[in-house]
């Protein structure tokens, strides 16, 4: 038990009490007051996504997605095969819609074989972005 306490002591809101401390009325706070101002703004999520991009051509597209309030994609999504090995990687992926933006033809083939709708980063233009947005809105 002491080994776990030594490990957990660095976690926020971890409290260690003995039975004697509890009997004497010492109790940790049970409710953590979290307000909306404590949560990071959504723009920081978009900024994080932009910081993870390898393809510079996606920066303008991400700015447009943020301005139009798109659903947040997952950045750097790794598609796993049958043996839980990475078979493809997407710069941006919307998992529920199975839509991915990829860098390479190999990644595109892997996602296509798995039933995803894929777009290559260097093919993106305003019309393709509008197409992606319409598919996400369905």
C-alpha positions as CSV (number, residue, x, y, z in Angstrom):
1,X,0.0,0.0,0.0
2,X,2.8,2.4,0.8
3,X,4.4,1.7,-2.6
4,X,1.2,2.8,-4.3
5,X,1.0,5.9,-2.1
6,X,4.5,6.8,-3.1
7,X,3.6,6.5,-6.7
8,X,0.2,8.3,-6.4
9,X,1.5,11.2,-4.4
10,X,2.4,13.2,-7.5
11,X,-1.1,13.0,-8.9
12,X,-3.4,16.0,-8.5
13,X,-6.0,15.6,-5.8
14,X,-4.4,12.5,-4.2
15,X,-4.9,12.3,-0.5
16,X,-3.5,9.8,1.9
17,X,-5.3,9.3,5.2
18,X,-5.0,6.8,8.0
19,X,-8.0,5.4,9.8
20,X,-7.1,7.5,12.9
21,X,-7.0,10.7,10.8
22,X,-10.4,9.9,9.3
23,X,-11.8,9.2,12.8
24,X,-10.6,12.5,14.0
25,X,-12.5,14.4,11.3
26,X,-9.8,15.0,8.8
27,X,-11.3,14.4,5.4
28,X,-10.1,15.4,1.9
29,X,-12.2,17.6,-0.3
30,X,-14.5,15.3,-2.3
31,X,-15.7,17.8,-4.8
32,X,-13.3,19.6,-7.2
33,X,-14.8,22.8,-8.4
34,X,-14.2,23.1,-12.1
35,X,-15.6,26.0,-14.1
36,X,-15.7,26.7,-17.8
37,X,-12.9,29.2,-17.3
38,X,-10.6,26.4,-16.0
39,X,-11.0,24.5,-19.3
40,X,-8.8,25.3,-22.3
41,X,-10.5,27.2,-25.0
42,X,-11.3,25.3,-28.2
43,X,-8.9,27.5,-30.1
44,X,-6.0,26.0,-28.2
45,X,-7.0,22.6,-29.6
46,X,-6.9,23.9,-33.1
47,X,-3.5,25.5,-32.3
48,X,-2.3,22.1,-31.1
49,X,-3.5,20.4,-34.2
50,X,-1.6,22.9,-36.3
51,X,1.5,22.4,-34.4
52,X,1.4,18.7,-35.1
53,X,1.2,19.0,-38.9
54,X,4.0,17.9,-41.1
55,X,2.4,19.2,-44.3
56,X,2.5,23.0,-44.5
57,X,-0.3,23.0,-47.1
58,X,-2.7,22.0,-44.3
59,X,-2.2,25.1,-42.2
60,X,-4.5,27.3,-44.3
61,X,-7.1,24.4,-44.5
62,X,-7.0,24.1,-40.7
63,X,-7.5,27.9,-40.3
64,X,-10.6,27.5,-42.5
65,X,-11.8,24.5,-40.5
66,X,-11.5,26.5,-37.3
67,X,-13.2,29.6,-38.7
68,X,-16.1,27.4,-40.0
69,X,-16.3,25.5,-36.7
70,X,-15.7,22.0,-38.1
71,X,-15.8,19.0,-35.9
72,X,-12.3,18.5,-34.4
73,X,-10.2,15.9,-36.3
74,X,-7.6,13.7,-34.7
75,X,-4.1,14.7,-35.8
76,X,-1.6,12.1,-36.6
77,X,-4.1,9.2,-36.6
78,X,-2.5,5.7,-37.0
79,X,-4.6,3.2,-38.8
80,X,-4.1,-0.3,-37.3
81,X,-4.3,-3.5,-39.2
82,X,-5.5,-7.0,-38.2
83,X,-2.4,-7.6,-36.0
84,X,-2.6,-4.2,-34.3
85,X,0.3,-2.9,-36.5
86,X,0.2,0.5,-38.0
87,X,-0.7,0.1,-41.7
88,X,-1.3,3.8,-42.5
89,X,-1.2,7.3,-41.1
90,X,-3.4,10.3,-41.6
91,X,-2.5,13.9,-41.0
92,X,-6.1,14.5,-40.0
93,X,-8.8,12.0,-39.4
94,X,-12.5,12.1,-38.4
95,X,-13.0,8.7,-36.9
96,X,-16.8,8.6,-36.8
97,X,-17.1,9.6,-40.5
98,X,-14.1,7.6,-41.6
99,X,-12.6,10.5,-43.5
100,X,-8.8,11.0,-43.6
101,X,-6.4,13.4,-45.1
102,X,-3.1,11.6,-45.9
103,X,0.4,12.5,-47.1
104,X,1.3,9.5,-49.3
105,X,-0.2,7.3,-51.9
106,X,0.6,4.2,-49.7
107,X,-1.3,5.7,-46.8
108,X,-4.2,6.5,-49.1
109,X,-4.3,2.9,-50.3
110,X,-4.3,1.5,-46.7
111,X,-7.2,3.8,-45.7
112,X,-9.1,3.1,-48.9
113,X,-8.8,-0.7,-48.3
114,X,-10.2,-0.2,-44.8
115,X,-13.3,1.6,-46.1
116,X,-12.3,5.2,-45.4
117,X,-12.8,8.3,-47.6
118,X,-9.4,9.7,-48.2
119,X,-7.9,12.9,-49.6
120,X,-4.2,13.7,-50.2
121,X,-2.8,16.9,-48.7
122,X,-1.4,18.2,-51.9
123,X,-4.8,17.8,-53.7
124,X,-6.7,19.9,-51.2
125,X,-8.4,23.0,-52.6
126,X,-11.5,25.0,-51.6
127,X,-13.8,22.6,-53.5
128,X,-12.4,19.5,-51.8
129,X,-12.7,21.2,-48.4
130,X,-16.3,22.0,-49.1
131,X,-16.8,18.3,-50.1
132,X,-15.2,17.1,-46.9
133,X,-17.3,19.5,-44.8
134,X,-20.5,18.3,-46.5
135,X,-19.6,14.7,-45.7
136,X,-18.9,15.6,-42.1
137,X,-22.3,17.4,-41.9
138,X,-24.3,14.3,-43.0
